[in-house]
Amino acid sequence: MMGPKFSRRDLLIGSSALAAGSAFSTQVLSAAPPASAITPALIEAAKKEGKVVWYTSIDLKLSERIGKAFEAKFPGVTCRVERTGAERVFQRIGQEYSSNIHAVDVVNSSDAAHLVVWKRNGWLAPYVPEDVAKFYPAEHKDVDGNFASFRVFLSIIAYNTNLVKKEDAPKSFADLLDPKWKGKMVKAHPGYSGTIMTATFQMARDLGWGYFEKLALQNVLQLQSAADPPKRLTLGERAVQADGVEYLVLMGKESGQPVEPVYATEGSPLIVGPNALFKAAPNPNAARLFQSYCFTPEAQQLCVDVGGLRSMHPQTKEKPGRTPFKQIKVMKDDAAGVERDAEMIKQQYTKLFKV
């Protein structure tokens, strides 16, 4: 029998507006704990537990590759990857915890607002991997040490090179309002995708809801997942994507598909996918070991090479042919703002786009 169904609103209701500032701004409750290294004692304790359970919204190809690399590095500890969409991860953990089921050790979500909620609920365990303490910028780690940016990517414009010449391609979000793109665009929906919820928040804040009012008149094909627009673009079903995950466009281009990314002159929405471990983790030592491994240069390089993602670890190398992250103008992430405004965004968006 299914547990009670929690809407995002149920879990976020009554939340106060949290302090603004870094990407992960939350009320400061305590100082972050000291940095934790991977020690022989931690490895041995993890081996006694024998496994770690990772709930994640990362694409299956990458999440399984990370799991296998972890198992190869630490024989005797298996990594069980439970992969589904960010909103479903959020629902599942809410349902499990309401039934006093503690199955998850480590979590990753493409909607950083989820981590804000879990932290406020008191469910997360403060833990700062050594690499996070040494190398990660302040805006990519929680002030209390509850989570950090395991993966970073962008929501971008892109076009099909068979259908659009380079000189005719849009260069900005404003360009998408040109009548020539009417009926030729595809985008995803913030009610289904955590990535697009975050992107819509940033765009509405920076460009105004008036932008979306005009975009809604362009007869845009609406899909659910942020991974869907690049797929339709590749097939030539639409000429331009108004939003969607950057990593599928990059990997598609590198495999010879007719797609080209566009980094809007106004700035591209920045999507942060944090990792955290739970206080009630059934395998606490394996959870700490896995969390530490996820932020090593080895794991972060897999994110870049296999996943087409961006890493905040300075010891990773960008893949040749991709526009370096530091050269791209990005919009500012604000997980607390997304958490606060999510229901309003869904309602406003549905009203404008009638979907």
N, C-alpha and C positions, 0 to 999 in steps of 0.2 A: 504494500500500500504506500502511495506517495505521501511524503510529509507535507506540511502546510506550504502553500506557494507564497513566497514573499516578493512583492514588487520592490523596485528600487525605492519607491516613495515610502513604503512601509519601513524600510531599514534606515532611510535618511530623514524621516519625518522628525520634526522637533529639533533638528540640528541648528546650532547657532552659526552665524557667519564666523569663520575662523580667521585668525590673523593673516594678513597679506604679507607677501615678501617672496620667499623662495618658491620653487616649483612645488615643494611638499609642505607649505606652510601649515602648521598645526599649532595649537596652543602648547606652549612650552611647559611640560610637566616635570621634566628632570633632565639632567645632562646625559649625553650618550655614554655608554660604558666604554672602557678602554678597548683598544683594538685587539682582536683575537687572531692568532696565527694558527696555521695547520701544524699541529704537533704530533709526535708519535703516540702520545697518550690519547689524543682525540681520534686518531685513526683506529687505534685498538678498540676504543669504546664504541666507535661506529661499526666496526666489524662484529662486535658482540651482538649488536642490534640487527645487523645483516641487510637492512634495506632502508631506503628513503622513498617517500611518496610525494611526488611533485605535481600539484594541480597547476596547469598552465594554459594560457591562450596563445602561446607561440605556435607557429606552423609546425605540423607534426614532423616534417623532415628535419627541421633544426632541433626541436625539443628532443627527439629520439637520438639525434647525433650527440647532443650535449650529454644525455643520459649514458650512452655507450662510452663516450670519452671518459666520463667520470668513473664508470665501472672498470675501464681498462687501467686507469690511474690508481684506483683503490680496490684491488681484487678482494672479493668477499663482501662487498656492499653493493647490492643491486639498486638500481634506480627505476621505480615504477612511474612512468609518465602517464598522467591522466589529462589528456588534451581535449579542450572544448573552447567555445567562444567565451570572451571575457564576461559577458552578462550571465552566461550559464555557470561559469565558475563562481561568480558572486552569489547567484541563487543557490547553488549546491551547498556552498559553505554555510550560508544562512540557514538552510533547511537542516543540515547535519547538526550544527551547533544548537539549534532550537530543540533538537531531539537528544542532545547530550552525546552525539557521536563525534569522536575526534579521530578522523582518519587521515587528515592532511598534515604533512610535515612542513613543506615549503610551498609557497604560492607565487605565481607571477600573473599579473593582469596588465592588459594594454590600456586599462582605465585606472589611472593613478588615484582617482577619487575613491575607488574601492578600498585602497590601503588606508586612506584617511578614516573611513568608517570602521574598519577592523581595528585600527589603532585606538579610536575613541571607545570602542566596545571593550578594550582591554584584552584583546585576543592575541596580540602580537608580542613576541619576545624580543627585547632589545638585544642586538648582536651586531657588532661592527667588524666585518672581515678586515684583515690587515691591508689588503689592496684598496679597499674603500677609504680607510683612514688615511693612507699615504697619498693616494693618487686622485681621488674623486673630488670635483669641485663642490662647494657647499650646496649649490642649488640642486645637486643630484644625490643628496643623502638627507634623510630625515634628521632633524636636529636632536631627537632623542634616540637615534640609532635603531629605529624599528625597521627601516627599509632603505633601499638605494636603487638607482636606475640600472637594472640589469641590461636593458636594451633601450635604444632610442631610435626613432625613425621619424619620417615626415609624412604628412598627407599632402599630396601634390597634384598639380595639373599635369597631364600628359597627352600626347596625341599619337595617332596612327600615321606613320610616315608614308604609307601607301595612299592614304586619303587626304593628307594635308602636307603641303610643301613647307619647308622650313621657314621661308620668308613670310608665309601666311599664318604661321602658328601663333597662338596666343602667348603673350609674355607676362600677363598679369591677370588677376581676378577680374579687374575692370574690363579687360578684353573679352571675357566670356559673355558679357552683356551685349556684344555686337550681334545684330539680327542675323548675320550670316551663320551663326552657330545654333540657331533655333532648330530644335528637333534632332540635333547632331551630337548631343552630350549625354553623358551618363554620370551618375553619382550614387553614393550610398546614404543610408538613413541613420540619424543620431538616435532614433528609438531602438535600433537593433545593434548598432556597432558602438563599442566604447571608444574606438579610434575616432569615429566621425562625431560622436558626442563632444569629445575634446576639441576636435578641429572646428566644429560649429561654434562652440563657446568662444574660442580665440578669434574667429572671424567676425562673429557678431560684436564682440568687444572692440575689435580694431577697425572694422569696416562699417559697423552699424547694421541693424536689421533691415534697413532700407536696401542694402545690397541684396539680401536674400529675397526681398519682395520683387526686385527686378529679375533676379535669376529664376524665380518661380514662373515668370512669364515666358521662359525660353523652352518650354516643353521638354524638360530634362527627364530621361529615363531613370527611374528610381529603383535601386536594388537594396538589399539588406546589408551584407557584409562589406567592410572596407576592402576586402580582397576581390570582390566581384567586378568593380569597374575596370581594373587592369585586364581581367580575363575577357570581358566583352570588347575592350579596346583592341586587344590582340587579335580577336576573331573578326575585327572590322565591322562589328554591329553598330558601333558609334565611332565618330572621328576623334572626339576629345573626351577626356575624363575631367570633371570639375573637381573631384576629390578621389582619394583612394590611396592605398599604401604604396610608398616609394619603393620598398624592397622588391615587390613583384615586377615593377616596371624596370628596375635596374637589372634584375636577373633575366627578365624576358629579353631585354636589349642584348645582354651578353650572350644569350643563347641564339641570337639571330632573328628574334621576332621584331616586327615592324613597329616598335614603340619608342618614344623619346620623352624623357622627363622634362618638365618645365618648372623652374623655381621662380615663383611669382615675385614681381618687383616689390609688392607690398609686404612680402615675407611669407614663408610657408609654415603652416601649423606644425608645432613640435609635439610629438607623441612620446610619452615616457612610459616604459613598462617596468615597474619596480618588482623586485624579489623581496620576500619577507618570510620569516619562520614563525610558527605558532607556539604560544606558551604551552598549550596542551598537546604538542606534537607527540605522537606515539613513539617516535624514534629520534629523541632530542639530539643525541650526539651525531648521528648520521645527518640530521637536518643541519647542524652547525657546519659539519664537514662539507656538505653539498653547497650550502650558502657561501662558504669561503671559496670553494672551487669555482663557483659561477662568476666570481669577480676577478679571477686570475687572468693574466694575458692570454693563456691557452684557450680558456672558454670564451673569452671576449673576442678573440680572433676568429673562432668558429662562428660567432654571431655575425661578424663582418663578412667572412668568406662564404659560408654556407647559407646564411640567412639574409644577406644583402642589407644588414642593419648597420646602424652607427654605434660606436662605442665611446664612452667617456673615459676609458682607460688610455692614458697617453702612450703606453707601450704597444698599442695595437697599430697595425699599418693599414691605411686605406687601400682598397683594391684599385689598380691602375684603370683609368678610363672613367672612373666615377668622379663627379665634382666633389672636391674635399669639403667636409662638413663646415670647416671654418670659413669657407668662401660663400656659404649660403646664408642669406638673410632669413632668420626664423622668427616666428611669433613666440611670445613668452608663454610658457606653461604655467598653469595655476590650478592644481588639483583641488584645492579647497573651494575655489570659485566654481569649478565644474560640479562638485558635490552639492554646493549651495543652489545652483541654478538649473540642475538637470531637468526637473519636471517642467519648469517654465520653458526651457529650450525645446523639449519634446512638443509641448502644446503649441508654441509659436510656430515651430517648423511645420507641424501637421496642418495648422491653419493656413499657412502660406502655400504649401505645396499640395495640400489636399490629399495627403497619403498617410 
